[in-house]
Amino acid sequence: MNLIEIIMVSAGLSLDVFAVMICKGSLISKIDKKNILKACLIFAIWQIFALLVGNLVTEIPVFHDASQTVSNMWYTASVFIFAILGVYMICKARENKPFEERLQNDYPTKVICIWACLTSLDAFFAGIGFGFLNTQVLIEAVCLLIITVLFVFLGAYTGYHFGFKHKKNAYMFGGIILIAAALDVVIRYF
């Protein structure tokens, strides 16, 4: 995958974080940059960790040796991973779960870690997809790091200024980007 494609997938993965931060931003009475920086650090660490672990899965000898002889199967697996993540995010956008809004000005570290862990699951699977495509892990990690930090800030400020309603749009857009990445893999590698 080239740099533009990696950036697209990283943005699609980080839109999940963006949606979570919109929810959090809609609950605060004032912006506290210290709390946002803490959230940036926690989300970025979890996203990068999950991406790297997913990428390392493809280095397991069984997968790595087989990938040399059965590369089309791994490309197909990458397409399915990106497409399933995209469909999952679109389904999340269509859910109408009730959201209890109440003022909450702090960002408890334990809660942020739980959110970060849950939102990084798709980064884990994307790491597997990237690994099957033999994408450079350093470029993946740097792109995901920068975009995650940016989307934490944007999500908190969007939620603070505009409220909870843009969460659905973030999930929908992230899903569309991941499906576009799956289609790009199909066009490029088959």
N, C-alpha and C positions, 0 to 999 in steps of 0.2 A: 504494500500500500504506500502511496505517496503521502507527502506532508499534508496536503489539503484533505485527503480522506481520513487521515489520523485525527486532524483537527475536527472534522465533522463528527466522527464517532465520539471523540472526547467531549464535544459539546452535547451530543445526545445523551451521554452518560451523566454529565454534570447537570443537565436540566432536571434530573431527579433531585439532586441537592438543591437546586434553585427552587423547586416546588416546596421542599421542606422548609427552606428559609423564608419563603413567602408566608407560610403559615406562622412561623415564629415571629417574623417582622410585623405581622398583623396584630400581634398580641402585646406589643411593647408600647409604652407611652413616650419613650424617648430613645434615640439611638445612642448606644454605649459602644464606642469603638473597641474598647478592651474586650467586651463579650464577643463582638463580631470577629476580632482577630483570633480569639480562642476557638471560635467555631471554624474559622478558616483553617487553622492548624490541625484541628481534630479531623475535619472532613478530608483535608488533603492527605493526611497520613493514612487514613483508612482507604481512600480511593487508590492511592499509589500501592499500598500493601496488597490490596485485593488484586489489582492489575498484575503486579509482579508474581504473586502466588499463582494466578491463573496462567500466566506466561510460563512459569516454571513447570506446571503440569505437563506442558507439551515437551519438556526436556526429559521427562521420565523415559528411560531407554525403550520401553515398549512402544510409546507414541513416537519418539524421535526416530528410531530405526525404521518403523513402519512408514513414517511420513516421507522418507526418501523414495519408497517404492509405490506408495499409494497416495500420491499428493492430491489427486482429484477428490478422493474421499475426504481429505482434510479441508479442502476448499469448500466442499459441500457442507461439512460440519460448520465451518465459519459462516456460511450463508444462513444456515439454520439458526445458529446462535444469535447472529445479529437480527434476523427476522423475528425470532421468538421474543427477544428483548424489546424490539419495536412494538410488536403486537401487545405485549404485556403492558408497556407504558401507555399505549392507546387505550387499553382496557381500564387502566387506573384513571385515565382522564375521563372516561365515561361513567365511572362510579359516582354515585351521589351519596356518599357517606356523610352523615351529619357531622359538623365540626363545631365543637363547643368553644366559643370565643370567651376568654376571660383574660383580664390583664395579668401579665406575667413578665416582669422586667428583667429577671435574671436568666442566664443561660447555664443551667446546672450541667456540670461536666459529664456526669453519669448519663443524663438524658441525651446530650449531644453525642456521646459515644455510641449509644444504642441507635440513634438515628443514622449516624455515620456508618455503623456496621450494616444496617439494613439497606441503606442506599448504595453501599459498595458491593453488594452481591452481583449486580449487573456488571460492575467493573471486573469482577472475578471472571465471569463468563466471557466478557469482551477480551480479557487477557488471554484466555484460551483461544478465542478466535484469532487474535493478533498473532499468537504463537504459531498457529497452524499456517498462517500466511507468511511466516518468517519476517515479520516486521521488526525493526530495530526497537528494542525494549526501552532504551534511553530516550528516544524521541517520543515514544508513547507516554512514558512517565512524565517527561517535562511538559508536554502538551496538556495532559490531564491535570497536572499540578496547577499550571497557570490558569486554565479554564475553570477548575474547581474553585480556586480562590476568588476569581472574578465573579463566578456565579453565586458564591456565598454572599459577597457584598451586594451584588445586584438583587438577589432574592430578599435579603433583609430590608434593603431600602425600598424595594417594590412593595413588599408586604406592609411596611410602615406607612408609606404614602398612599397606596391604592387599596390595601386590604387583601382579603383572602381569595377573591374571585379569579385571579390570574393563575392560580395553581393548575387548573384544568388545562389551560393553554400551554403551560410549560410541559406537562406530561404529553400532551398531544404532539407538540412540536418535537420533543425528544424521540417519541416513537416514530414519527415520520422520518427523522434524520437517520435513525438506526435501520429502518426498512430501506431507505435510500442507500445506505452503506452495504446492505445485503445485496441489493440489485447491482451496485457497483462491482462487487466481488464477482457476481455472475457474469457481468459484461466483460470484466477484465481477465478473469482466469479460466473461463470456459470457452 
